[in-house]
Amino acid sequence: MSDQPDFINGVVETATMLEPSDLLALLHRIEAAFGRVRQERWAARALDLDLIDYQGRLSGGEGGAPLLPHPRLQERLFVLLPLQEIAPDWRHPGSGSRIDTLIEKANPIKISKL
């Protein structure tokens, strides 16, 4: 939302033995520990942890599984740019699009690198 305060965004890559649904549940517990209360979609929040990609898996959210890859990642420069820094050869698991192509097509927003 355009009326939200500025925020800091980052992307991390990690190894886990957790399945995607268990990993996302863990991320939500961490958010809650930092005071996040999920009331309004896209509301400003102190912490927002998302599962962007999981080993290139595709999931439509069946049976409580998270949507993979994240359904709006290709629209969000604030996700794509830091993802490109850690995975410059990453491709969208569904479309096969290269990350630099996704960046060119993403909604333009003002981003300042720290």
C-alpha angles and dihedrals in degrees: 000000000000095000094060123108121259115277141194118239132189141166127222132188118213142167120238141165089213121109115240094260092050092046092051090048089053091050090052091050090052090051090051091050087058091051102264114155115188105223110124125033113245093005119151111271140180093234134014118181118185134182104231103174135354113201091312093297120159117216131168093199097263117165094007095305115143119255107261130234096023104271097229102035093107090060096052121082089182087066100034098051097054090041089055090053093059099031110026092168095048117134128197105259093220104041100022089228116157116244093242089056091050090050091053091052099041124109107275115241135162110266127178118198115223 
